């Protein structure tokens, strides 16, 4: 289970980096063409998911298992 969560964490981190709006491949795609903060939603969502995996399974779960 921990190997799966670690792989999932890596996927979320890679997604957060790839979805950043400053990259060239994201300039003409849907959420990035709108102005404002909408451009950061895909990357921010991946970061929030990665932080939830870290918080729920590596910070809170080990103390609760003891």
C-alpha positions as CSV (number, residue, x, y, z in Angstrom):
1,X,0.0,0.0,0.0
2,X,2.8,2.4,0.8
3,X,4.5,1.7,-2.6
4,X,1.2,2.6,-4.3
5,X,0.8,5.8,-2.3
6,X,4.4,6.8,-3.1
7,X,3.8,6.2,-6.8
8,X,0.5,8.2,-6.6
9,X,2.4,11.0,-4.8
10,X,5.0,11.1,-7.6
11,X,2.2,11.2,-10.2
12,X,0.6,14.2,-8.5
13,X,3.9,16.0,-8.2
14,X,4.7,15.4,-11.9
15,X,1.2,16.5,-12.9
16,X,1.6,19.7,-10.9
17,X,4.9,20.5,-12.7
18,X,3.6,19.6,-16.2
19,X,0.3,21.6,-15.6
20,X,2.1,24.8,-14.7
21,X,0.8,27.6,-16.9
22,X,4.2,28.9,-17.9
23,X,5.1,25.9,-20.1
24,X,4.8,26.3,-23.8
25,X,2.3,23.3,-24.3
26,X,-0.2,24.9,-21.9
27,X,-0.4,28.3,-23.6
28,X,-3.3,27.6,-26.0
29,X,-5.3,25.1,-24.1
30,X,-8.6,25.7,-22.4
31,X,-8.0,26.5,-18.7
32,X,-4.9,28.4,-19.6
33,X,-6.4,30.8,-22.2
34,X,-8.7,32.4,-19.7
35,X,-7.2,35.1,-17.7
36,X,-6.8,35.3,-13.9
37,X,-6.4,32.5,-11.5
38,X,-8.1,29.8,-13.7
39,X,-4.7,29.0,-15.2
40,X,-3.4,27.7,-11.9
41,X,-6.3,25.4,-11.0
42,X,-5.0,22.2,-12.6
43,X,-1.5,22.6,-11.0
44,X,-3.0,23.6,-7.7
45,X,-5.4,20.7,-7.7
46,X,-2.5,18.3,-8.2
47,X,-0.5,19.9,-5.3
48,X,-3.5,19.7,-3.0
49,X,-4.0,16.1,-3.8
50,X,-0.3,15.4,-3.2
51,X,-0.5,17.2,0.2
52,X,-3.6,15.2,1.2
53,X,-1.8,12.0,0.4
54,X,1.2,13.1,2.5
55,X,-1.0,14.4,5.4
56,X,-3.4,11.5,5.6
57,X,-1.2,8.5,5.0
58,X,2.3,9.6,6.2
59,X,1.6,12.1,9.0
60,X,-1.7,11.1,10.6
61,X,-1.9,7.4,9.9
62,X,1.3,6.2,11.6
63,X,0.4,7.8,15.0
64,X,-3.1,6.4,14.7
65,X,-1.8,2.9,14.0
66,X,0.2,2.7,17.2
